[in-house]
């Protein structure tokens, strides 16, 4: 296969996954974020990288957001929201249980809403992309492992940021004021 063939197939996979996401689930997710006092995002590996990008974007939106296990992450509790990406690991399930025990709500983005972590989540967005070797209900991919899930997760979260901008009436100029000014980029 050549580059353009791969590019075309990958873009089609991403489009298919994003088209299959339930809009009502996304809107419930947006509401949960908008209502939260603090937001913590959990993801491991490449899903963690997508989560880190989303936590940063939530900061740009003026929301109090953190990554789980960072040194500056505060305690989670009543009125807070934990966002778990994927929900395929026992680590994610344990983190969600601790958040629930502390009184926080749990939002899950996963290909498997019927998982154990799905059963204890308050909000679920089903992202039906292949995870690892693929499974029931997952849209298959030519890409290895969970690449399709990780890519669509990042894009989904960017769409959620746009929806939050609308809901909270935040402009890009407002967001630029929240961007770091220590990198001389926004100068």
C-alpha positions as CSV (number, residue, x, y, z in Angstrom):
1,X,0.0,0.0,0.0
2,X,1.1,3.5,-0.6
3,X,0.8,6.7,1.5
4,X,-2.3,8.0,-0.1
5,X,-4.1,4.7,0.1
6,X,-3.3,4.5,3.8
7,X,-4.3,8.1,4.4
8,X,-7.6,7.6,2.6
9,X,-8.4,4.4,4.6
10,X,-7.4,6.0,8.0
11,X,-9.5,9.1,7.3
12,X,-12.5,6.9,6.4
13,X,-12.1,4.9,9.6
14,X,-12.0,8.1,11.7
15,X,-15.1,9.4,9.9
16,X,-17.0,6.1,10.4
17,X,-16.2,6.1,14.2
18,X,-17.2,9.7,14.8
19,X,-20.4,9.3,12.7
20,X,-21.4,6.4,14.9
21,X,-21.1,8.3,18.2
22,X,-24.4,9.1,19.8
23,X,-24.9,12.9,19.9
24,X,-27.1,12.7,23.1
25,X,-24.3,10.9,24.9
26,X,-21.9,13.7,23.8
27,X,-24.3,16.4,25.0
28,X,-24.6,14.7,28.4
29,X,-20.8,14.6,28.6
30,X,-20.6,18.3,27.8
31,X,-23.2,19.1,30.5
32,X,-21.3,17.0,33.0
33,X,-18.1,18.9,32.3
34,X,-19.8,22.3,32.4
35,X,-21.4,21.5,35.8
36,X,-18.3,20.1,37.4
37,X,-16.3,22.1,39.9
38,X,-13.1,20.4,39.1
39,X,-12.3,17.9,36.4
40,X,-9.7,15.1,36.4
41,X,-8.8,13.1,33.4
42,X,-7.4,9.6,33.5
43,X,-5.9,7.6,30.7
44,X,-2.8,5.4,30.3
45,X,-0.3,5.3,27.4
46,X,-1.4,7.0,24.2
47,X,-4.9,7.4,25.5
48,X,-3.3,9.3,28.4
49,X,-1.7,11.6,25.8
50,X,-5.1,12.3,24.2
51,X,-6.5,12.9,27.7
52,X,-3.6,15.2,28.6
53,X,-4.4,17.3,25.5
54,X,-8.1,17.5,26.5
55,X,-7.2,18.5,30.1
56,X,-5.1,21.3,28.6
57,X,-7.9,22.4,26.3
58,X,-10.3,22.4,29.3
59,X,-7.8,24.8,31.1
60,X,-7.9,27.0,28.0
61,X,-11.7,27.1,28.4
62,X,-11.2,28.4,31.9
63,X,-12.2,25.1,33.6
64,X,-10.3,23.7,36.6
65,X,-8.8,20.5,35.1
66,X,-6.0,18.1,35.9
67,X,-4.5,14.8,35.0
68,X,-4.8,12.0,37.6
69,X,-1.6,11.4,39.4
70,X,0.2,14.7,38.5
71,X,1.9,16.3,41.4
72,X,-0.3,19.4,41.3
73,X,-3.6,17.4,41.1
74,X,-5.8,18.1,44.1
75,X,-8.2,15.7,45.9
76,X,-11.3,14.8,44.0
77,X,-14.7,15.0,45.7
78,X,-18.3,16.0,45.7
79,X,-19.1,18.2,42.7
80,X,-16.1,17.0,40.7
81,X,-15.9,14.9,37.6
82,X,-13.4,12.1,36.7
83,X,-13.1,11.5,32.9
84,X,-11.8,8.0,32.1
85,X,-10.6,7.3,28.6
86,X,-11.2,3.7,27.4
87,X,-12.0,1.9,30.6
88,X,-10.2,-1.3,29.5
89,X,-7.8,-1.5,32.4
90,X,-8.2,-2.5,36.0
91,X,-6.3,0.7,36.8
92,X,-9.0,2.8,35.3
93,X,-11.7,0.9,37.1
94,X,-9.8,1.3,40.5
95,X,-9.4,5.0,39.9
96,X,-13.1,5.3,39.1
97,X,-14.0,3.4,42.2
98,X,-11.9,5.8,44.3
99,X,-13.5,8.8,42.7
100,X,-17.0,7.5,43.3
101,X,-16.1,6.8,46.9
102,X,-14.9,10.4,47.3
103,X,-18.3,11.6,45.9
104,X,-17.3,12.6,42.4
105,X,-19.1,11.7,39.2
106,X,-17.4,9.5,36.6
107,X,-17.6,10.0,32.8
108,X,-16.3,7.2,30.6
109,X,-15.3,7.3,27.0
110,X,-15.1,3.7,25.8
111,X,-15.7,1.2,23.1
112,X,-17.3,-1.0,25.8
113,X,-20.0,0.7,27.8
114,X,-21.1,-2.6,29.3
115,X,-17.8,-3.1,31.0
116,X,-17.4,-3.2,34.8
117,X,-16.3,0.5,34.8
118,X,-19.2,1.3,32.6
119,X,-21.6,0.0,35.3
120,X,-20.3,2.5,37.8
121,X,-20.1,5.5,35.4
122,X,-22.6,8.3,35.5
123,X,-22.0,9.4,31.9
124,X,-20.8,7.3,29.0
125,X,-19.8,8.2,25.5
126,X,-19.4,5.1,23.4
127,X,-16.6,5.6,20.9
128,X,-16.8,2.4,18.8
129,X,-13.2,2.3,17.6
130,X,-11.0,-0.7,17.6
131,X,-9.1,-1.3,20.8
132,X,-6.0,-3.5,20.5
133,X,-7.0,-6.5,18.3
134,X,-10.6,-5.5,18.0
135,X,-13.7,-6.8,19.6
136,X,-17.4,-7.0,19.4
137,X,-19.0,-3.7,18.6
138,X,-15.7,-2.1,17.6
139,X,-15.1,-0.6,14.1
140,X,-12.1,-2.4,12.8
141,X,-9.0,-0.7,11.6
142,X,-6.0,-1.3,9.4
143,X,-3.9,0.5,12.0
144,X,-2.2,-1.4,14.8
145,X,-3.5,-1.8,18.3
146,X,-5.7,1.0,19.6
147,X,-4.5,3.7,17.1
148,X,-8.0,4.4,15.8
149,X,-9.4,4.8,19.3
150,X,-6.7,7.2,20.3
151,X,-7.1,9.3,17.2
152,X,-10.9,9.5,17.4
153,X,-10.6,10.2,21.1
154,X,-8.5,13.3,20.5
155,X,-10.8,14.5,17.7
156,X,-14.0,13.8,19.8
157,X,-12.5,15.8,22.7
158,X,-11.8,18.7,20.3
159,X,-15.4,18.6,19.2
160,X,-16.5,18.6,22.8
161,X,-14.3,21.7,23.3
162,X,-16.2,23.4,20.5
163,X,-19.5,22.4,22.1
164,X,-18.3,23.8,25.5
165,X,-17.2,27.0,23.8
166,X,-20.8,27.4,22.5
167,X,-22.4,26.4,25.8
168,X,-20.2,28.6,28.0
169,X,-20.0,31.4,25.5
170,X,-16.2,31.3,25.4
171,X,-14.4,32.8,22.4
172,X,-11.0,31.7,21.0
173,X,-9.7,35.1,22.2
174,X,-10.8,34.2,25.7
175,X,-9.0,30.9,25.4
176,X,-5.8,32.6,24.2
177,X,-5.7,34.5,27.4
178,X,-5.6,31.2,29.3
179,X,-2.8,29.8,27.2
180,X,0.7,29.9,28.7
181,X,2.6,33.0,28.0
182,X,5.9,31.6,29.1
183,X,6.7,30.0,25.7
184,X,6.8,33.3,23.8
185,X,4.5,31.8,21.2
186,X,1.5,33.9,22.1
187,X,3.8,36.9,22.6
